[in-house]
Amino acid sequence: MNESILFQQHGPIGVLTLNRPERLNAIDHGMLRALREFFDARHRDYATRVIVITGAGRGFCAGLDLKAGSEQGQWQPGVGPVQDSMTFQEDIADLMVKMRSCPQPLIAAVNGAATGGGLSIAIACDLRIGTENARFACSYLNLGLGGADVGSSYFLPKIVGPAYAADMLYSGRIVDAEEAREMRLITKIIAQDELVPTAVAVAEGMARKASPMGLRLTKQVLNETVNGIPLETALKLENRNQILASQTADAREARQAWFEKRDPAWRDM
């Protein structure tokens, strides 16, 4: 695995660390390739049930490394600069698709700045917690670009609502941890040294409660319903998923354990 990302296994929980602390974990060519390969590989990773994503050092991810092009050459050698830039843009955008189609729930543990593409990585996760040092910004606008990029116009309104999303996208301003919690961009503010352990504990709660297949199917149907499918289609997906999940050995064991733990007055019902 490319050293720009690190992956550690804690039983059924995986912790993915963006590992370019000297650049606030900004995304360069190597990191982008490594992240795309990492999320592709998760589809056949049945040992990992939930993934926590965090950053090394004092930042979560400062977005695209603006020095990446000049220092590392072209992303797609042999083509013109416009086509090369477009290919890189499409590939970093496609990372968001890979994250959402990743079958494991993703928890962002935001330890510092999450700006530009780093914000997009955070909001492509299923939920987010952060420290008091967490900072969020749609910083594309500050670079003379459009305010919406890498899925931010898609994810932000769904998470914080259209008014808060418009405020962030149109202004490019920095949102601190307290405001982020108020707008529900993060759900909790955690002490720095407790951030990853807390995220892992949340992940363990998910893994403990749900069967491996049940967890995957739940993320699948939640993705579809959040994307705006009709009620009838959502019900069909839920029906299919429940029948598939009910046939696993995990489901049979869970039902047996549930019945055994019930209050005696309810056991015959």
N, C-alpha and C positions, 0 to 999 in steps of 0.2 A: 504494500500500500504506500502511496506517495506520502512523504513525511509532512506535507502541508495539512493532512488530516490524520487524526489518531482514533482508533476504535478499541474500546475495552468492553469486555463481556463481564457482567455481574449476574450470573445465573441467566434467567430469561430476559434480562434488561441489558441493552447495549448503550454505551455512552460514546457519542461521536463528538470529538473536539476539533474545532477549526484551529489549526496550529501554525499560524504565522504571527505570533504576538508582536514581533518587531514592526509589523505593518498593520496593527490592530485587526489582524486576521482578514485583511482585504483579499479579494478573490483575484488570483492571477491565473495564468494558463494552466499551471500544474494542478492547482487546487480545483479548478473547474473540471478538468478531466477526472481527477480522483473522486470528486463528489458524484459526477454522472455515473461512473463505474460502480461506486459504492451503492447508490440507490437501485441501479439495475440488478445488482447481486442480491438484494434483499428479497426478491420474489421467490427465491428457492431457499431462503434462510428460515427454516422452521424452528431453529433453536432460539432465535431472537424474537421476542413477542412485542416489546415496546422499545422505542429508541429515544434517548435524551440527547439533545444537541446543545452544545455550549461552546464558548470560546476560550482559548488559552490567554493568560495575562489579563490585561485590564479592559479588553474590548470583546464584544461578541463578534461583530463583523462590520467593517467600515465600508462595505460595498466593493465595487470594482477597484482594483489597484490601478490607478491612473498611469503608473509607470510600467505596467505590465507589457504594453505593446512595444514601447521604445526599448525596453531592456531585453525582451525575450523574442523579438522578431514577430513574424506573422503567425496567426492562429491557423490559417490555411495557406501554406506556401504555394506559390505558383499562380496566384490570382491577383487581381488589382486590389488597391487599398479599400475601396468601397465594398467590394464583394467580401473581402477578408473581414472587415468590420461587421458586415451584415451576418456572416457566418457565426462569428463570436457572439453577437447579439442574440441570434436565434438559439444558439446552444445554451447560453446562460438562461434564457427564457424557458427553454425546454427542461432545465433543471427543476423548475417549479412543477411541471407536469410529472416528472419522475418522483418528486417528493409526495405529491398528492396521490399518485398511483401506487406508491410504496405501501405494502399491505400492513405494515406495523404502524400503530399510532405514534405520532411524533410530538415530543414535549420540548419546547424551546426554553432553556435555562439561560436567560439573558443577563450576563454579568457586566455589561458596559454598553458602549455605543453599538446600536444596530441601525445603520443608516444606508440609504440607497438599496443596493442589492442585499445587504445584510438585513435590512428591514424586511425585504421580500422573503428571505429565508425564514425569518421568525414568523411571519404571518402565513407562510405556507404550512406551518406546523399546526397540529390539532389544538394545542393550547400552549400558553406562555406564562411563565413566572419570571420574576426578575429581582435584582437587588436594588438598593437605593441609588446605585450608580447607573442603572439602566437608562439609556437615552434612545429616542427614536426620531427619525426624520426621513422624509421623502426628499432627499438631497439632490435628486436629479435636476430639479428646477434651479438650484443654486449654481449649477454648472452650465447654465445656458441651454439646457435640454427641456423636453416636456416634463411636467410634474409627475406623470404616471409612467411607470416602467416595471418590467419584470414581475408582472402580475399584481402590482399594488392597486391599480384601479379595480381589479376584480376582487381581491381578498379583503381590502380595508373596509369597504362599505358593508360587507357581510359581517365583519367582526365588530366595528364601532358604530355603524350606521352612516348614512350618506352625508350628514352635516359635519360630523367629526372628520370623516374621510376627505370631504371637500376642503376643510380647513387645513389639513395636513398637506394634501396634494397641491393646493393652490399657493401655499405660503412657503413650503420647504422648511418651516421652523422646527426647532427642537422641542420635543415633548419629553418631560422628565418622568420619573417613575410614578410619582403621586398622580400626575394628570393621566398617565397611561392606565393606571388602575381605575381611576374615575371613569374613563371612557371604555373600560373593559378590554383594553388592548393586552393587559396582563391581569391575571386573577389574584396574584399575591405578590407582596414585597418581602423578600427573605434576606437575612443577613448573608454577607458575602461567603463566609466559610460554611454556611448551611445550604447554599443554593443547590449544588448538584446532589448532595444527599437527600434534600427535600424532593427534588425532581425524581430521583430514583425511587424514593418511597411512594410517590404518587404512581409511578410506573408499576411498581410492585403490587400496589392495590389493584390496578387494572389486570395485571397478569394473574393475580391470585383469584379474582372473582370470575374471570371469563375463561372458557376453553380456548386453546390456540385458534381453532377454526372460527369459534364464535366471535373472537376479537377481530379477526380479519374481515369477517362478513359484516360486522357492525360498522367498521370504517368504510367498507365499500358502499353500504346503503346510505350512510350519513353523507358521504361525498356526493352521491347522486341527488339526494333530497335537497342539500344545500345549494346544489347547482340549479335547482328550480324545476325538477320533474313534476308532472301532475300527481295528485294524491293516488289515483288508481295505479300508476306505475310504481310509486313508492310501496304501496300495499302488496303488489305482486312481488317486488324484490324482497320485502320482509317475509312474505309467505314462503318463498323459495328458500331463503336463508335459514329460516327457522326449521324447516324440514331437513335441510342438509345438516345443520348443526346438531339436530336432535338424534341423528343416527351415529354420532361418534361415541367412542368409549368414554371420552371425557364427560360428555353430557350424561351418560348413564351413571357414572360415578358421582357426578355433582347432584343429580336427582336423589340418588340413594343417600348421600350425606345430608342433604337438605331434609329429607323425611326423618332421618334418624335424630336430627337436632331439634325437630319441632316440639312445641309444647304438647304433652300427652293428650290434652283436651282436643287437639286439632288433628291428631294422627289418623283418625278414622275418616277424615273428610277428604 
